Amino acid sequence: MQKAIIYIPNKNPMQSGIAKNNKWILEFKTKNPTKNPLMGWESSSDTLTELKLEFSTKQLAINYAKKKKIDFELIEPKKRKTIKKSYADNFLR
């Protein structure tokens, strides 16, 4: 049975805004990972792990997984906390 994760990827650390952060990714989990004895890298003979599917909404990703009978784990995004303060607050301490 195939297992997958559905999530919204984190933004690049070089970005400060939240634009273009609305794509949901369906990514397959690795089956039987093995460790390469020469380099120490993790590898697998399962080629589905190389596949990442993008969806515009969470519901489309869930519907696709259910239609294809894929067991999935849904990871909800954390809400971003913003603190509103004025420029003068930097100098009032």
HTML snippet that shows the backbone in 3Dmol.js (N, CA, C, O; Angstrom):
<script src="https://3Dmol.org/build/3Dmol-min.js"></script>
<div id="view" style="width:600px;height:400px;position:relative"></div>
<script>
const pdb = `
ATOM      1  N   MET A   1       0.840  -1.184   0.000  1.00  0.00           N
ATOM      2  CA  MET A   1       0.000   0.000   0.000  1.00  0.00           C
ATOM      3  C   MET A   1       0.881   1.243   0.000  1.00  0.00           C
ATOM      4  O   MET A   1       1.855   1.324   0.749  1.00  0.00           O
ATOM      5  N   GLN A   2       0.536   2.197  -0.835  1.00  0.00           N
ATOM      6  CA  GLN A   2       1.284   3.442  -0.923  1.00  0.00           C
ATOM      7  C   GLN A   2       0.905   4.365   0.235  1.00  0.00           C
ATOM      8  O   GLN A   2      -0.259   4.438   0.631  1.00  0.00           O
ATOM      9  N   LYS A   3       1.900   5.064   0.767  1.00  0.00           N
ATOM     10  CA  LYS A   3       1.655   6.043   1.825  1.00  0.00           C
ATOM     11  C   LYS A   3       2.217   7.378   1.378  1.00  0.00           C
ATOM     12  O   LYS A   3       3.278   7.440   0.756  1.00  0.00           O
ATOM     13  N   ALA A   4       1.496   8.448   1.700  1.00  0.00           N
ATOM     14  CA  ALA A   4       1.913   9.774   1.242  1.00  0.00           C
ATOM     15  C   ALA A   4       1.672  10.809   2.335  1.00  0.00           C
ATOM     16  O   ALA A   4       0.976  10.562   3.319  1.00  0.00           O
ATOM     17  N   ILE A   5       2.274  11.976   2.125  1.00  0.00           N
ATOM     18  CA  ILE A   5       2.099  13.119   3.012  1.00  0.00           C
ATOM     19  C   ILE A   5       1.531  14.255   2.166  1.00  0.00           C
ATOM     20  O   ILE A   5       1.997  14.503   1.054  1.00  0.00           O
ATOM     21  N   ILE A   6       0.521  14.945   2.702  1.00  0.00           N
ATOM     22  CA  ILE A   6      -0.042  16.117   2.038  1.00  0.00           C
ATOM     23  C   ILE A   6       0.246  17.322   2.923  1.00  0.00           C
ATOM     24  O   ILE A   6      -0.119  17.336   4.099  1.00  0.00           O
ATOM     25  N   TYR A   7       0.906  18.341   2.354  1.00  0.00           N
ATOM     26  CA  TYR A   7       1.323  19.496   3.145  1.00  0.00           C
ATOM     27  C   TYR A   7       1.539  20.712   2.248  1.00  0.00           C
ATOM     28  O   TYR A   7       1.576  20.601   1.022  1.00  0.00           O
ATOM     29  N   ILE A   8       1.680  21.878   2.885  1.00  0.00           N
ATOM     30  CA  ILE A   8       2.102  23.099   2.191  1.00  0.00           C
ATOM     31  C   ILE A   8       3.581  23.275   2.534  1.00  0.00           C
ATOM     32  O   ILE A   8       3.929  23.302   3.714  1.00  0.00           O
ATOM     33  N   PRO A   9       4.463  23.396   1.537  1.00  0.00           N
ATOM     34  CA  PRO A   9       5.888  23.527   1.843  1.00  0.00           C
ATOM     35  C   PRO A   9       6.207  24.860   2.514  1.00  0.00           C
ATOM     36  O   PRO A   9       5.512  25.857   2.316  1.00  0.00           O
ATOM     37  N   ASN A  10       7.270  24.855   3.309  1.00  0.00           N
ATOM     38  CA  ASN A  10       7.717  26.084   3.961  1.00  0.00           C
ATOM     39  C   ASN A  10       8.259  27.053   2.927  1.00  0.00           C
ATOM     40  O   ASN A  10       8.728  26.654   1.861  1.00  0.00           O
ATOM     41  N   LYS A  11       8.188  28.319   3.258  1.00  0.00           N
ATOM     42  CA  LYS A  11       8.723  29.322   2.349  1.00  0.00           C
ATOM     43  C   LYS A  11      10.243  29.338   2.436  1.00  0.00           C
ATOM     44  O   LYS A  11      10.831  28.877   3.414  1.00  0.00           O
ATOM     45  N   ASN A  12      10.847  29.864   1.423  1.00  0.00           N
ATOM     46  CA  ASN A  12      12.288  30.001   1.376  1.00  0.00           C
ATOM     47  C   ASN A  12      12.737  30.973   2.470  1.00  0.00           C
ATOM     48  O   ASN A  12      12.078  31.996   2.660  1.00  0.00           O
ATOM     49  N   PRO A  13      13.825  30.704   3.198  1.00  0.00           N
ATOM     50  CA  PRO A  13      14.276  31.616   4.244  1.00  0.00           C
ATOM     51  C   PRO A  13      14.642  33.008   3.720  1.00  0.00           C
ATOM     52  O   PRO A  13      14.719  33.961   4.495  1.00  0.00           O
ATOM     53  N   MET A  14      14.865  33.125   2.421  1.00  0.00           N
ATOM     54  CA  MET A  14      15.207  34.423   1.850  1.00  0.00           C
ATOM     55  C   MET A  14      13.965  35.270   1.574  1.00  0.00           C
ATOM     56  O   MET A  14      14.085  36.428   1.175  1.00  0.00           O
ATOM     57  N   GLN A  15      12.785  34.707   1.782  1.00  0.00           N
ATOM     58  CA  GLN A  15      11.546  35.432   1.535  1.00  0.00           C
ATOM     59  C   GLN A  15      11.001  35.982   2.851  1.00  0.00           C
ATOM     60  O   GLN A  15      11.125  35.346   3.897  1.00  0.00           O
ATOM     61  N   SER A  16      10.410  37.144   2.789  1.00  0.00           N
ATOM     62  CA  SER A  16       9.790  37.694   3.985  1.00  0.00           C
ATOM     63  C   SER A  16       8.272  37.684   3.889  1.00  0.00           C
ATOM     64  O   SER A  16       7.591  37.730   4.913  1.00  0.00           O
ATOM     65  N   GLY A  17       7.737  37.627   2.689  1.00  0.00           N
ATOM     66  CA  GLY A  17       6.290  37.662   2.499  1.00  0.00           C
ATOM     67  C   GLY A  17       5.674  36.285   2.500  1.00  0.00           C
ATOM     68  O   GLY A  17       6.358  35.272   2.651  1.00  0.00           O
ATOM     69  N   ILE A  18       4.352  36.268   2.326  1.00  0.00           N
ATOM     70  CA  ILE A  18       3.639  34.987   2.320  1.00  0.00           C
ATOM     71  C   ILE A  18       2.958  34.720   0.979  1.00  0.00           C
ATOM     72  O   ILE A  18       2.125  33.820   0.874  1.00  0.00           O
ATOM     73  N   ALA A  19       3.308  35.496  -0.042  1.00  0.00           N
ATOM     74  CA  ALA A  19       2.711  35.299  -1.359  1.00  0.00           C
ATOM     75  C   ALA A  19       3.223  34.002  -1.987  1.00  0.00           C
ATOM     76  O   ALA A  19       4.312  33.533  -1.656  1.00  0.00           O
ATOM     77  N   LYS A  20       2.446  33.437  -2.877  1.00  0.00           N
ATOM     78  CA  LYS A  20       2.774  32.197  -3.589  1.00  0.00           C
ATOM     79  C   LYS A  20       3.070  31.037  -2.635  1.00  0.00           C
ATOM     80  O   LYS A  20       3.910  30.182  -2.919  1.00  0.00           O
ATOM     81  N   ASN A  21       2.376  31.024  -1.518  1.00  0.00           N
ATOM     82  CA  ASN A  21       2.570  29.963  -0.541  1.00  0.00           C
ATOM     83  C   ASN A  21       1.264  29.192  -0.371  1.00  0.00           C
ATOM     84  O   ASN A  21       0.865  28.881   0.751  1.00  0.00           O
ATOM     85  N   ASN A  22       0.600  28.886  -1.486  1.00  0.00           N
ATOM     86  CA  ASN A  22      -0.729  28.295  -1.401  1.00  0.00           C
ATOM     87  C   ASN A  22      -0.847  26.971  -2.143  1.00  0.00           C
ATOM     88  O   ASN A  22      -1.962  26.510  -2.385  1.00  0.00           O
ATOM     89  N   LYS A  23       0.255  26.353  -2.508  1.00  0.00           N
ATOM     90  CA  LYS A  23       0.192  25.069  -3.214  1.00  0.00           C
ATOM     91  C   LYS A  23       0.334  23.924  -2.216  1.00  0.00           C
ATOM     92  O   LYS A  23       1.186  23.950  -1.328  1.00  0.00           O
ATOM     93  N   TRP A  24      -0.509  22.938  -2.384  1.00  0.00           N
ATOM     94  CA  TRP A  24      -0.459  21.739  -1.560  1.00  0.00           C
ATOM     95  C   TRP A  24       0.345  20.679  -2.307  1.00  0.00           C
ATOM     96  O   TRP A  24       0.176  20.507  -3.514  1.00  0.00           O
ATOM     97  N   ILE A  25       1.212  19.974  -1.598  1.00  0.00           N
ATOM     98  CA  ILE A  25       2.088  18.963  -2.177  1.00  0.00           C
ATOM     99  C   ILE A  25       1.678  17.583  -1.656  1.00  0.00           C
ATOM    100  O   ILE A  25       1.452  17.404  -0.459  1.00  0.00           O
ATOM    101  N   LEU A  26       1.586  16.623  -2.559  1.00  0.00           N
ATOM    102  CA  LEU A  26       1.409  15.224  -2.190  1.00  0.00           C
ATOM    103  C   LEU A  26       2.737  14.534  -2.494  1.00  0.00           C
ATOM    104  O   LEU A  26       3.155  14.445  -3.648  1.00  0.00           O
ATOM    105  N   GLU A  27       3.388  14.053  -1.448  1.00  0.00           N
ATOM    106  CA  GLU A  27       4.709  13.445  -1.582  1.00  0.00           C
ATOM    107  C   GLU A  27       4.673  12.039  -0.982  1.00  0.00           C
ATOM    108  O   GLU A  27       4.172  11.849   0.126  1.00  0.00           O
ATOM    109  N   PHE A  28       5.190  11.080  -1.695  1.00  0.00           N
ATOM    110  CA  PHE A  28       5.171   9.697  -1.242  1.00  0.00           C
ATOM    111  C   PHE A  28       6.304   9.430  -0.256  1.00  0.00           C
ATOM    112  O   PHE A  28       7.403   9.969  -0.388  1.00  0.00           O
ATOM    113  N   LYS A  29       6.011   8.583   0.742  1.00  0.00           N
ATOM    114  CA  LYS A  29       7.018   8.207   1.726  1.00  0.00           C
ATOM    115  C   LYS A  29       7.916   7.110   1.155  1.00  0.00           C
ATOM    116  O   LYS A  29       7.505   6.357   0.273  1.00  0.00           O
ATOM    117  N   THR A  30       9.133   7.031   1.661  1.00  0.00           N
ATOM    118  CA  THR A  30      10.104   6.036   1.201  1.00  0.00           C
ATOM    119  C   THR A  30       9.784   4.671   1.793  1.00  0.00           C
ATOM    120  O   THR A  30       9.537   4.540   2.992  1.00  0.00           O
ATOM    121  N   LYS A  31       9.791   3.657   0.932  1.00  0.00           N
ATOM    122  CA  LYS A  31       9.632   2.275   1.391  1.00  0.00           C
ATOM    123  C   LYS A  31      11.010   1.634   1.497  1.00  0.00           C
ATOM    124  O   LYS A  31      11.814   1.744   0.572  1.00  0.00           O
ATOM    125  N   ASN A  32      11.287   0.981   2.590  1.00  0.00           N
ATOM    126  CA  ASN A  32      12.529   0.237   2.817  1.00  0.00           C
ATOM    127  C   ASN A  32      13.787   1.035   2.429  1.00  0.00           C
ATOM    128  O   ASN A  32      14.508   0.638   1.513  1.00  0.00           O
ATOM    129  N   PRO A  33      14.049   2.144   3.113  1.00  0.00           N
ATOM    130  CA  PRO A  33      15.266   2.881   2.772  1.00  0.00           C
ATOM    131  C   PRO A  33      16.513   2.094   3.178  1.00  0.00           C
ATOM    132  O   PRO A  33      16.536   1.437   4.219  1.00  0.00           O
ATOM    133  N   THR A  34      17.529   2.173   2.352  1.00  0.00           N
ATOM    134  CA  THR A  34      18.798   1.527   2.657  1.00  0.00           C
ATOM    135  C   THR A  34      19.883   2.587   2.681  1.00  0.00           C
ATOM    136  O   THR A  34      19.742   3.646   2.069  1.00  0.00           O
ATOM    137  N   LYS A  35      20.947   2.303   3.375  1.00  0.00           N
ATOM    138  CA  LYS A  35      22.044   3.252   3.485  1.00  0.00           C
ATOM    139  C   LYS A  35      23.175   2.811   2.573  1.00  0.00           C
ATOM    140  O   LYS A  35      23.619   1.664   2.632  1.00  0.00           O
ATOM    141  N   ASN A  36      23.637   3.717   1.737  1.00  0.00           N
ATOM    142  CA  ASN A  36      24.743   3.449   0.830  1.00  0.00           C
ATOM    143  C   ASN A  36      26.020   3.307   1.661  1.00  0.00           C
ATOM    144  O   ASN A  36      26.376   4.240   2.381  1.00  0.00           O
ATOM    145  N   PRO A  37      26.726   2.162   1.586  1.00  0.00           N
ATOM    146  CA  PRO A  37      27.898   1.968   2.428  1.00  0.00           C
ATOM    147  C   PRO A  37      29.078   2.876   2.073  1.00  0.00           C
ATOM    148  O   PRO A  37      29.904   3.173   2.936  1.00  0.00           O
ATOM    149  N   LEU A  38      29.168   3.314   0.836  1.00  0.00           N
ATOM    150  CA  LEU A  38      30.300   4.143   0.421  1.00  0.00           C
ATOM    151  C   LEU A  38      30.133   5.599   0.859  1.00  0.00           C
ATOM    152  O   LEU A  38      31.032   6.165   1.480  1.00  0.00           O
ATOM    153  N   MET A  39      28.988   6.205   0.538  1.00  0.00           N
ATOM    154  CA  MET A  39      28.788   7.628   0.811  1.00  0.00           C
ATOM    155  C   MET A  39      27.935   7.897   2.050  1.00  0.00           C
ATOM    156  O   MET A  39      27.960   9.002   2.591  1.00  0.00           O
ATOM    157  N   GLY A  40      27.181   6.891   2.503  1.00  0.00           N
ATOM    158  CA  GLY A  40      26.329   7.088   3.664  1.00  0.00           C
ATOM    159  C   GLY A  40      24.993   7.723   3.343  1.00  0.00           C
ATOM    160  O   GLY A  40      24.252   8.096   4.253  1.00  0.00           O
ATOM    161  N   TRP A  41      24.672   7.852   2.068  1.00  0.00           N
ATOM    162  CA  TRP A  41      23.400   8.433   1.663  1.00  0.00           C
ATOM    163  C   TRP A  41      22.278   7.424   1.813  1.00  0.00           C
ATOM    164  O   TRP A  41      22.496   6.216   1.723  1.00  0.00           O
ATOM    165  N   GLU A  42      21.081   7.928   2.040  1.00  0.00           N
ATOM    166  CA  GLU A  42      19.907   7.064   2.092  1.00  0.00           C
ATOM    167  C   GLU A  42      19.370   6.891   0.680  1.00  0.00           C
ATOM    168  O   GLU A  42      19.218   7.868  -0.054  1.00  0.00           O
ATOM    169  N   SER A  43      19.084   5.661   0.302  1.00  0.00           N
ATOM    170  CA  SER A  43      18.564   5.399  -1.034  1.00  0.00           C
ATOM    171  C   SER A  43      17.456   4.364  -0.955  1.00  0.00           C
ATOM    172  O   SER A  43      17.247   3.731   0.079  1.00  0.00           O
ATOM    173  N   SER A  44      16.753   4.205  -2.063  1.00  0.00           N
ATOM    174  CA  SER A  44      15.654   3.260  -2.125  1.00  0.00           C
ATOM    175  C   SER A  44      15.438   2.848  -3.574  1.00  0.00           C
ATOM    176  O   SER A  44      15.773   3.589  -4.499  1.00  0.00           O
ATOM    177  N   SER A  45      14.885   1.677  -3.757  1.00  0.00           N
ATOM    178  CA  SER A  45      14.572   1.228  -5.114  1.00  0.00           C
ATOM    179  C   SER A  45      13.167   1.661  -5.531  1.00  0.00           C
ATOM    180  O   SER A  45      12.742   1.403  -6.658  1.00  0.00           O
ATOM    181  N   ASP A  46      12.450   2.318  -4.624  1.00  0.00           N
ATOM    182  CA  ASP A  46      11.094   2.790  -4.890  1.00  0.00           C
ATOM    183  C   ASP A  46      11.157   4.138  -5.607  1.00  0.00           C
ATOM    184  O   ASP A  46      11.608   5.122  -5.021  1.00  0.00           O
ATOM    185  N   THR A  47      10.713   4.198  -6.859  1.00  0.00           N
ATOM    186  CA  THR A  47      10.792   5.433  -7.637  1.00  0.00           C
ATOM    187  C   THR A  47       9.658   6.414  -7.340  1.00  0.00           C
ATOM    188  O   THR A  47       9.721   7.565  -7.772  1.00  0.00           O
ATOM    189  N   LEU A  48       8.632   5.989  -6.620  1.00  0.00           N
ATOM    190  CA  LEU A  48       7.546   6.912  -6.281  1.00  0.00           C
ATOM    191  C   LEU A  48       8.012   8.010  -5.323  1.00  0.00           C
ATOM    192  O   LEU A  48       7.392   9.071  -5.249  1.00  0.00           O
ATOM    193  N   THR A  49       9.086   7.766  -4.598  1.00  0.00           N
ATOM    194  CA  THR A  49       9.569   8.778  -3.660  1.00  0.00           C
ATOM    195  C   THR A  49      10.107  10.006  -4.377  1.00  0.00           C
ATOM    196  O   THR A  49      10.239  11.067  -3.767  1.00  0.00           O
ATOM    197  N   GLU A  50      10.418   9.882  -5.650  1.00  0.00           N
ATOM    198  CA  GLU A  50      10.921  11.006  -6.420  1.00  0.00           C
ATOM    199  C   GLU A  50       9.791  11.890  -6.953  1.00  0.00           C
ATOM    200  O   GLU A  50      10.049  12.952  -7.519  1.00  0.00           O
ATOM    201  N   LEU A  51       8.565  11.460  -6.777  1.00  0.00           N
ATOM    202  CA  LEU A  51       7.407  12.151  -7.347  1.00  0.00           C
ATOM    203  C   LEU A  51       6.776  13.084  -6.320  1.00  0.00           C
ATOM    204  O   LEU A  51       6.478  12.669  -5.200  1.00  0.00           O
ATOM    205  N   LYS A  52       6.569  14.351  -6.702  1.00  0.00           N
ATOM    206  CA  LYS A  52       5.850  15.324  -5.888  1.00  0.00           C
ATOM    207  C   LYS A  52       4.755  15.919  -6.759  1.00  0.00           C
ATOM    208  O   LYS A  52       5.031  16.487  -7.816  1.00  0.00           O
ATOM    209  N   LEU A  53       3.520  15.788  -6.315  1.00  0.00           N
ATOM    210  CA  LEU A  53       2.386  16.315  -7.059  1.00  0.00           C
ATOM    211  C   LEU A  53       1.907  17.605  -6.401  1.00  0.00           C
ATOM    212  O   LEU A  53       1.774  17.666  -5.179  1.00  0.00           O
ATOM    213  N   GLU A  54       1.647  18.639  -7.206  1.00  0.00           N
ATOM    214  CA  GLU A  54       1.171  19.925  -6.702  1.00  0.00           C
ATOM    215  C   GLU A  54      -0.321  20.066  -6.973  1.00  0.00           C
ATOM    216  O   GLU A  54      -0.813  19.705  -8.042  1.00  0.00           O
ATOM    217  N   PHE A  55      -1.031  20.599  -5.981  1.00  0.00           N
ATOM    218  CA  PHE A  55      -2.464  20.847  -6.096  1.00  0.00           C
ATOM    219  C   PHE A  55      -2.752  22.268  -5.636  1.00  0.00           C
ATOM    220  O   PHE A  55      -2.050  22.802  -4.777  1.00  0.00           O
ATOM    221  N   SER A  56      -3.774  22.873  -6.203  1.00  0.00           N
ATOM    222  CA  SER A  56      -4.105  24.252  -5.836  1.00  0.00           C
ATOM    223  C   SER A  56      -4.864  24.337  -4.513  1.00  0.00           C
ATOM    224  O   SER A  56      -4.807  25.360  -3.830  1.00  0.00           O
ATOM    225  N   THR A  57      -5.578  23.265  -4.145  1.00  0.00           N
ATOM    226  CA  THR A  57      -6.311  23.267  -2.877  1.00  0.00           C
ATOM    227  C   THR A  57      -6.067  21.959  -2.128  1.00  0.00           C
ATOM    228  O   THR A  57      -5.661  20.949  -2.703  1.00  0.00           O
ATOM    229  N   LYS A  58      -6.330  22.018  -0.828  1.00  0.00           N
ATOM    230  CA  LYS A  58      -6.181  20.833   0.013  1.00  0.00           C
ATOM    231  C   LYS A  58      -7.180  19.758  -0.387  1.00  0.00           C
ATOM    232  O   LYS A  58      -6.852  18.572  -0.410  1.00  0.00           O
ATOM    233  N   GLN A  59      -8.402  20.181  -0.703  1.00  0.00           N
ATOM    234  CA  GLN A  59      -9.446  19.209  -1.039  1.00  0.00           C
ATOM    235  C   GLN A  59      -9.130  18.445  -2.322  1.00  0.00           C
ATOM    236  O   GLN A  59      -9.450  17.261  -2.425  1.00  0.00           O
ATOM    237  N   LEU A  60      -8.514  19.096  -3.293  1.00  0.00           N
ATOM    238  CA  LEU A  60      -8.121  18.397  -4.519  1.00  0.00           C
ATOM    239  C   LEU A  60      -7.073  17.325  -4.220  1.00  0.00           C
ATOM    240  O   LEU A  60      -7.127  16.231  -4.781  1.00  0.00           O
ATOM    241  N   ALA A  61      -6.141  17.627  -3.357  1.00  0.00           N
ATOM    242  CA  ALA A  61      -5.104  16.651  -2.994  1.00  0.00           C
ATOM    243  C   ALA A  61      -5.709  15.459  -2.257  1.00  0.00           C
ATOM    244  O   ALA A  61      -5.335  14.313  -2.508  1.00  0.00           O
ATOM    245  N   ILE A  62      -6.639  15.732  -1.351  1.00  0.00           N
ATOM    246  CA  ILE A  62      -7.290  14.654  -0.599  1.00  0.00           C
ATOM    247  C   ILE A  62      -8.139  13.790  -1.536  1.00  0.00           C
ATOM    248  O   ILE A  62      -8.120  12.563  -1.440  1.00  0.00           O
ATOM    249  N   ASN A  63      -8.876  14.426  -2.431  1.00  0.00           N
ATOM    250  CA  ASN A  63      -9.717  13.675  -3.380  1.00  0.00           C
ATOM    251  C   ASN A  63      -8.868  12.787  -4.287  1.00  0.00           C
ATOM    252  O   ASN A  63      -9.250  11.653  -4.576  1.00  0.00           O
ATOM    253  N   TYR A  64      -7.719  13.293  -4.737  1.00  0.00           N
ATOM    254  CA  TYR A  64      -6.824  12.502  -5.580  1.00  0.00           C
ATOM    255  C   TYR A  64      -6.320  11.274  -4.822  1.00  0.00           C
ATOM    256  O   TYR A  64      -6.306  10.168  -5.363  1.00  0.00           O
ATOM    257  N   ALA A  65      -5.907  11.471  -3.574  1.00  0.00           N
ATOM    258  CA  ALA A  65      -5.395  10.358  -2.775  1.00  0.00           C
ATOM    259  C   ALA A  65      -6.480   9.311  -2.528  1.00  0.00           C
ATOM    260  O   ALA A  65      -6.212   8.111  -2.586  1.00  0.00           O
ATOM    261  N   LYS A  66      -7.681   9.756  -2.258  1.00  0.00           N
ATOM    262  CA  LYS A  66      -8.779   8.807  -2.031  1.00  0.00           C
ATOM    263  C   LYS A  66      -9.140   8.060  -3.309  1.00  0.00           C
ATOM    264  O   LYS A  66      -9.422   6.862  -3.270  1.00  0.00           O
ATOM    265  N   LYS A  67      -9.133   8.762  -4.445  1.00  0.00           N
ATOM    266  CA  LYS A  67      -9.471   8.139  -5.722  1.00  0.00           C
ATOM    267  C   LYS A  67      -8.460   7.058  -6.107  1.00  0.00           C
ATOM    268  O   LYS A  67      -8.828   6.008  -6.634  1.00  0.00           O
ATOM    269  N   LYS A  68      -7.179   7.331  -5.836  1.00  0.00           N
ATOM    270  CA  LYS A  68      -6.111   6.382  -6.168  1.00  0.00           C
ATOM    271  C   LYS A  68      -5.828   5.390  -5.045  1.00  0.00           C
ATOM    272  O   LYS A  68      -4.904   4.584  -5.149  1.00  0.00           O
ATOM    273  N   LYS A  69      -6.627   5.445  -3.957  1.00  0.00           N
ATOM    274  CA  LYS A  69      -6.496   4.541  -2.802  1.00  0.00           C
ATOM    275  C   LYS A  69      -5.100   4.627  -2.182  1.00  0.00           C
ATOM    276  O   LYS A  69      -4.432   3.616  -1.966  1.00  0.00           O
ATOM    277  N   ILE A  70      -4.685   5.852  -1.906  1.00  0.00           N
ATOM    278  CA  ILE A  70      -3.396   6.106  -1.278  1.00  0.00           C
ATOM    279  C   ILE A  70      -3.644   6.489   0.178  1.00  0.00           C
ATOM    280  O   ILE A  70      -4.410   7.413   0.451  1.00  0.00           O
ATOM    281  N   ASP A  71      -3.006   5.791   1.113  1.00  0.00           N
ATOM    282  CA  ASP A  71      -3.064   6.196   2.512  1.00  0.00           C
ATOM    283  C   ASP A  71      -2.265   7.479   2.655  1.00  0.00           C
ATOM    284  O   ASP A  71      -1.134   7.566   2.177  1.00  0.00           O
ATOM    285  N   PHE A  72      -2.846   8.476   3.311  1.00  0.00           N
ATOM    286  CA  PHE A  72      -2.149   9.754   3.404  1.00  0.00           C
ATOM    287  C   PHE A  72      -2.216  10.313   4.818  1.00  0.00           C
ATOM    288  O   PHE A  72      -3.115   9.999   5.598  1.00  0.00           O
ATOM    289  N   GLU A  73      -1.232  11.150   5.117  1.00  0.00           N
ATOM    290  CA  GLU A  73      -1.177  11.889   6.366  1.00  0.00           C
ATOM    291  C   GLU A  73      -1.261  13.370   6.000  1.00  0.00           C
ATOM    292  O   GLU A  73      -0.485  13.856   5.178  1.00  0.00           O
ATOM    293  N   LEU A  74      -2.195  14.074   6.607  1.00  0.00           N
ATOM    294  CA  LEU A  74      -2.401  15.486   6.304  1.00  0.00           C
ATOM    295  C   LEU A  74      -1.708  16.328   7.364  1.00  0.00           C
ATOM    296  O   LEU A  74      -1.976  16.180   8.556  1.00  0.00           O
ATOM    297  N   ILE A  75      -0.821  17.207   6.930  1.00  0.00           N
ATOM    298  CA  ILE A  75      -0.111  18.105   7.843  1.00  0.00           C
ATOM    299  C   ILE A  75      -0.640  19.511   7.593  1.00  0.00           C
ATOM    300  O   ILE A  75      -0.386  20.106   6.547  1.00  0.00           O
ATOM    301  N   GLU A  76      -1.376  20.030   8.563  1.00  0.00           N
ATOM    302  CA  GLU A  76      -1.954  21.374   8.445  1.00  0.00           C
ATOM    303  C   GLU A  76      -0.868  22.419   8.680  1.00  0.00           C
ATOM    304  O   GLU A  76       0.003  22.222   9.528  1.00  0.00           O
ATOM    305  N   PRO A  77      -0.908  23.529   7.940  1.00  0.00           N
ATOM    306  CA  PRO A  77       0.094  24.583   8.155  1.00  0.00           C
ATOM    307  C   PRO A  77      -0.167  25.317   9.470  1.00  0.00           C
ATOM    308  O   PRO A  77      -1.311  25.468   9.899  1.00  0.00           O
ATOM    309  N   LYS A  78       0.902  25.761  10.090  1.00  0.00           N
ATOM    310  CA  LYS A  78       0.772  26.538  11.319  1.00  0.00           C
ATOM    311  C   LYS A  78       0.462  27.985  10.952  1.00  0.00           C
ATOM    312  O   LYS A  78       0.970  28.511   9.962  1.00  0.00           O
ATOM    313  N   LYS A  79      -0.369  28.611  11.755  1.00  0.00           N
ATOM    314  CA  LYS A  79      -0.724  30.004  11.520  1.00  0.00           C
ATOM    315  C   LYS A  79       0.443  30.900  11.896  1.00  0.00           C
ATOM    316  O   LYS A  79       1.093  30.703  12.923  1.00  0.00           O
ATOM    317  N   ARG A  80       0.697  31.879  11.054  1.00  0.00           N
ATOM    318  CA  ARG A  80       1.794  32.805  11.284  1.00  0.00           C
ATOM    319  C   ARG A  80       1.333  33.902  12.241  1.00  0.00           C
ATOM    320  O   ARG A  80       0.296  34.530  12.028  1.00  0.00           O
ATOM    321  N   LYS A  81       2.113  34.123  13.289  1.00  0.00           N
ATOM    322  CA  LYS A  81       1.788  35.166  14.251  1.00  0.00           C
ATOM    323  C   LYS A  81       2.515  36.443  13.849  1.00  0.00           C
ATOM    324  O   LYS A  81       3.733  36.449  13.669  1.00  0.00           O
ATOM    325  N   THR A  82       1.765  37.503  13.712  1.00  0.00           N
ATOM    326  CA  THR A  82       2.377  38.790  13.411  1.00  0.00           C
ATOM    327  C   THR A  82       2.091  39.743  14.558  1.00  0.00           C
ATOM    328  O   THR A  82       0.965  39.819  15.050  1.00  0.00           O
ATOM    329  N   ILE A  83       3.104  40.457  14.974  1.00  0.00           N
ATOM    330  CA  ILE A  83       2.968  41.430  16.047  1.00  0.00           C
ATOM    331  C   ILE A  83       3.078  42.812  15.426  1.00  0.00           C
ATOM    332  O   ILE A  83       4.103  43.167  14.845  1.00  0.00           O
ATOM    333  N   LYS A  84       2.011  43.583  15.557  1.00  0.00           N
ATOM    334  CA  LYS A  84       2.023  44.934  15.014  1.00  0.00           C
ATOM    335  C   LYS A  84       2.642  45.868  16.037  1.00  0.00           C
ATOM    336  O   LYS A  84       2.202  45.940  17.184  1.00  0.00           O
ATOM    337  N   LYS A  85       3.661  46.574  15.604  1.00  0.00           N
ATOM    338  CA  LYS A  85       4.276  47.568  16.469  1.00  0.00           C
ATOM    339  C   LYS A  85       4.784  48.709  15.606  1.00  0.00           C
ATOM    340  O   LYS A  85       4.972  48.569  14.398  1.00  0.00           O
ATOM    341  N   SER A  86       4.994  49.806  16.241  1.00  0.00           N
ATOM    342  CA  SER A  86       5.444  50.979  15.497  1.00  0.00           C
ATOM    343  C   SER A  86       6.970  51.049  15.521  1.00  0.00           C
ATOM    344  O   SER A  86       7.626  50.362  16.304  1.00  0.00           O
ATOM    345  N   TYR A  87       7.507  51.872  14.671  1.00  0.00           N
ATOM    346  CA  TYR A  87       8.951  52.054  14.583  1.00  0.00           C
ATOM    347  C   TYR A  87       9.497  52.632  15.887  1.00  0.00           C
ATOM    348  O   TYR A  87      10.621  52.321  16.279  1.00  0.00           O
ATOM    349  N   ALA A  88       8.715  53.465  16.555  1.00  0.00           N
ATOM    350  CA  ALA A  88       9.161  54.105  17.798  1.00  0.00           C
ATOM    351  C   ALA A  88       9.356  53.087  18.919  1.00  0.00           C
ATOM    352  O   ALA A  88      10.113  53.349  19.854  1.00  0.00           O
ATOM    353  N   ASP A  89       8.704  51.954  18.850  1.00  0.00           N
ATOM    354  CA  ASP A  89       8.853  50.937  19.899  1.00  0.00           C
ATOM    355  C   ASP A  89      10.292  50.420  19.996  1.00  0.00           C
ATOM    356  O   ASP A  89      10.687  49.920  21.049  1.00  0.00           O
ATOM    357  N   ASN A  90      11.064  50.526  18.951  1.00  0.00           N
ATOM    358  CA  ASN A  90      12.459  50.090  18.989  1.00  0.00           C
ATOM    359  C   ASN A  90      13.311  50.950  19.924  1.00  0.00           C
ATOM    360  O   ASN A  90      14.362  50.501  20.381  1.00  0.00           O
ATOM    361  N   PHE A  91      12.879  52.170  20.213  1.00  0.00           N
ATOM    362  CA  PHE A  91      13.689  53.108  20.983  1.00  0.00           C
ATOM    363  C   PHE A  91      13.118  53.408  22.371  1.00  0.00           C
ATOM    364  O   PHE A  91      13.695  54.210  23.105  1.00  0.00           O
ATOM    365  N   LEU A  92      12.029  52.800  22.735  1.00  0.00           N
ATOM    366  CA  LEU A  92      11.363  53.121  24.002  1.00  0.00           C
ATOM    367  C   LEU A  92      11.753  52.199  25.141  1.00  0.00           C
ATOM    368  O   LEU A  92      11.151  52.301  26.210  1.00  0.00           O
ATOM    369  N   ARG A  93      12.682  51.343  24.991  1.00  0.00           N
ATOM    370  CA  ARG A  93      13.048  50.430  26.083  1.00  0.00           C
ATOM    371  C   ARG A  93      14.166  50.951  26.909  1.00  0.00           C
ATOM    372  O   ARG A  93      14.585  50.296  27.863  1.00  0.00           O
TER     373      ARG A  93
END
`;
const viewer = $3Dmol.createViewer("view");
viewer.addModel(pdb, "pdb");
viewer.setStyle({}, {cartoon: {color: "spectrum"}});
viewer.zoomTo();
viewer.render();
</script>
